[in-house]
């Protein structure tokens, strides 16, 4: 619990700073009064209440969301998380990907400052884990990450807005590596879960008329849920 309380403000701060439309600089202060963004007063308080410490305006993700997501991830990892040397890589990935997903939900973008460290650290930690395991695991992770990222990037280039974004491709570098580490069946299973969940949500929104065929849904959350579910079920 103490670890959750320590990490949550950092994730909330990251989500607050980078939840801005593409092309704009990172948020440096409260939108209401301009107080600098930070972790302690008199800067905006970044606790579960999600309120600025100076003017009381809401800042960042909705109240309690970051803390609940981090707590749920910690419980799942403790109860059913994968064992072995790949666990640190998964924890690292979640630490960067959770705030990235919150940004994606807010402004439909996955910032490089979150997806690139997620990928770099995941590949590095999986490489370290491979020293005490079959090196083929790491090779498969590299191929899976690079291949999935190339597929996502190719749709962005060929299909434009109808394809995936380049942010999705950068997140796929770590997604493919994590899933590929545990085997090709796990990689395929994770992608089936991801695309299946995306299709179900899209269909539900169409049926309830909350979206139409031209609506662009952020794909990052589906990558997070599909990857996590596949790894937990494969553990």
matplotlib code that plots the C-alpha trace (Angstrom):
import matplotlib.pyplot as plt

x = [0.0, 2.8, 4.4, 1.0, 0.8, 4.3, 4.0, 0.5, 1.4, 4.2, 1.8, -0.8, 1.8, 2.9, -0.6, -1.3, 1.8, 1.4, -2.4, -2.3, -3.2, -0.5, 1.9, 1.4, 4.1, 3.6, 1.4, 3.5, 0.8, -2.8, -5.2, -7.3, -4.7, -1.4, 0.2, 3.2, 2.7, 4.4, 4.0, 3.9, 2.2, 1.8, 1.9, -1.2, -1.9, -1.8, -3.5, -6.7, -8.8, -7.2, -7.6, -5.2, -3.7, -4.0, -7.4, -9.2, -9.8, -9.7, -6.3, -5.3, -7.2, -10.6, -10.4, -9.2, -8.7, -4.9, -4.9, -7.5, -5.7, -2.3, -3.9, -5.6, -2.4, -0.5, -3.1, -3.2, 0.6, 0.7, -2.0, -1.5, 1.5, 4.0, 6.9, 10.6, 12.9, 10.3, 8.3, 10.5, 10.0, 6.3, 6.3, 8.5, 6.1, 3.1, 4.7, 5.1, 2.1, -0.6, -0.1, 0.4, -3.1, -4.6, -3.2, -4.5, -8.0, -7.9, -6.4, -6.0, -2.2, 0.6, 3.5, 7.1, 8.3, 6.2, 6.2, 9.9, 11.2, 8.6, 10.0, 13.7, 13.4, 11.3, 13.8, 16.7, 15.1, 14.1, 17.7, 18.9, 16.3, 17.6, 21.0, 19.4, 17.0, 16.9, 18.4, 15.8, 13.2, 14.9, 15.3, 11.7, 10.8, 12.9, 11.3, 7.8, 8.3, 9.9, 7.4, 4.3, 5.6, 6.4, 2.9, 1.3, 3.6, 2.8, -0.9, -0.2, 1.8, -0.5, -3.9, -3.4, -6.2, -7.9, -4.8, -3.1, -1.1, 2.7, 2.2, 0.5, 3.4, 5.9, 3.8, 3.7, 7.5, 7.1, 3.8, 5.2, 8.3, 6.4, 4.0, 6.7, 8.9, 6.3, 5.9, 4.2, 0.9, 0.8, 1.6, -1.3, -3.6, -2.8, -3.5, -6.8, -7.9, -6.8, -8.6, -11.6, -12.1, -11.7, -14.4, -16.8, -16.5, -16.8, -19.9, -21.4, -20.9, -22.4, -25.5, -26.0, -25.4, -22.6, -20.3, -20.5, -18.4, -16.0, -15.4, -11.7, -11.2, -7.9, -6.3, -3.8, -6.2, -7.0, -3.3, -2.9, -5.8, -5.2, -1.5, -2.1, -4.9, -2.8, 0.2, -1.9, -3.7, -0.5, 1.3]
y = [0.0, 2.4, 1.8, 2.6, 5.8, 6.8, 6.0, 7.3, 11.1, 10.6, 9.0, 11.6, 14.3, 12.7, 12.4, 16.0, 17.3, 15.5, 15.5, 18.3, 18.3, 17.4, 20.2, 22.1, 22.2, 20.1, 21.6, 23.5, 24.9, 24.8, 25.8, 27.8, 30.0, 29.1, 27.7, 25.6, 21.8, 19.9, 17.4, 19.7, 22.9, 25.7, 23.9, 21.9, 19.0, 15.8, 13.5, 11.5, 14.7, 16.0, 19.6, 22.5, 23.4, 27.2, 27.7, 24.4, 23.8, 20.2, 19.2, 16.1, 12.8, 12.4, 12.0, 8.6, 7.1, 6.9, 5.5, 2.8, 1.7, 1.5, -0.4, -2.8, -3.4, -4.0, -6.5, -8.4, -8.6, -9.8, -12.5, -13.7, -11.9, -13.8, -15.2, -15.1, -12.5, -10.9, -9.5, -6.4, -5.6, -5.8, -3.6, -1.0, -1.2, -0.6, 2.4, 4.2, 2.9, 3.7, 7.5, 7.2, 5.5, 8.3, 10.8, 8.8, 8.8, 12.5, 13.9, 10.8, 10.8, 8.7, 10.9, 9.8, 10.8, 7.9, 5.3, 5.5, 4.9, 2.2, 0.4, 1.0, -0.2, -3.2, -4.4, -3.8, -5.6, -8.5, -8.7, -8.9, -11.6, -13.6, -13.9, -16.4, -17.9, -19.2, -16.4, -17.4, -15.6, -12.3, -12.8, -13.7, -10.5, -8.3, -9.8, -9.5, -5.9, -4.8, -6.7, -5.4, -1.8, -2.1, -3.3, -0.5, 2.1, 0.8, 1.3, 4.9, 5.5, 3.7, 4.5, 7.8, 8.6, 5.2, 3.4, 3.3, 6.3, 6.4, 6.6, 3.2, 1.9, 3.1, 1.5, -1.7, -1.9, -2.9, -4.7, -7.1, -7.6, -8.5, -10.9, -12.3, -13.2, -15.8, -17.3, -16.7, -18.2, -15.6, -12.8, -14.0, -14.4, -10.9, -9.4, -11.3, -10.0, -6.5, -6.3, -8.3, -5.9, -2.9, -4.4, -5.0, -1.5, 0.0, -2.1, -1.1, 2.6, 2.2, 0.4, 3.0, 5.8, 7.3, 7.0, 6.6, 4.9, 7.9, 8.1, 7.5, 5.6, 5.7, 2.3, 2.6, 1.4, -1.7, -2.5, -2.1, -4.3, -6.9, -7.3, -7.4, -9.9, -12.2, -12.1, -12.8, -15.7, -17.2, -17.0]
z = [0.0, 0.8, -2.6, -4.3, -2.3, -3.3, -7.0, -7.7, -7.4, -9.9, -12.4, -11.8, -12.4, -15.7, -16.9, -16.0, -17.7, -21.0, -21.4, -24.0, -27.7, -30.2, -31.0, -27.7, -25.0, -21.9, -19.2, -16.6, -14.4, -13.3, -16.0, -13.6, -11.8, -13.4, -10.2, -11.2, -11.5, -8.8, -5.9, -2.9, -1.8, -2.8, -6.1, -7.2, -4.9, -6.9, -4.4, -5.0, -4.8, -8.0, -6.9, -7.3, -4.0, -4.7, -6.4, -5.9, -9.6, -10.8, -12.3, -14.2, -14.3, -12.5, -8.7, -7.5, -11.0, -10.9, -7.4, -8.2, -11.4, -9.6, -6.7, -9.0, -10.9, -7.6, -6.4, -9.7, -9.8, -6.2, -6.7, -10.2, -11.7, -13.8, -12.0, -12.9, -14.2, -16.5, -13.6, -13.2, -16.9, -16.5, -13.4, -15.3, -18.3, -16.2, -14.4, -17.7, -19.6, -17.0, -17.2, -21.0, -21.2, -19.1, -21.5, -24.5, -23.0, -22.4, -25.6, -28.0, -28.0, -26.5, -25.7, -26.6, -23.1, -21.7, -24.5, -25.3, -21.7, -21.4, -24.4, -23.6, -20.0, -20.9, -23.5, -21.2, -18.2, -20.4, -21.7, -18.1, -17.3, -20.3, -18.6, -16.3, -18.8, -22.4, -24.6, -27.1, -24.9, -25.4, -29.2, -29.5, -27.4, -29.7, -32.9, -31.4, -30.3, -33.5, -35.7, -33.9, -33.9, -37.7, -38.3, -36.4, -38.0, -41.5, -41.0, -39.9, -43.1, -45.5, -44.0, -42.3, -39.7, -40.5, -39.3, -35.9, -34.6, -34.4, -30.6, -30.8, -32.7, -30.1, -27.3, -29.4, -29.1, -25.4, -25.8, -28.4, -26.4, -23.2, -25.0, -27.2, -24.2, -23.1, -26.5, -29.8, -28.6, -25.8, -28.3, -30.6, -27.6, -26.3, -29.7, -30.0, -26.6, -27.6, -30.9, -29.5, -26.7, -29.1, -31.4, -28.5, -27.1, -30.6, -31.3, -27.9, -28.6, -32.1, -30.7, -28.0, -30.6, -28.5, -31.5, -35.3, -37.9, -38.2, -34.4, -33.6, -30.3, -28.4, -28.9, -26.0, -23.3, -25.3, -25.6, -21.9, -20.9, -23.6, -22.7, -19.0, -19.3, -21.6, -19.3, -16.2, -17.9, -19.2, -15.8]

ax = plt.figure().add_subplot(projection="3d")
ax.plot(x, y, z, "-o")
ax.set_aspect("equal")
plt.show()
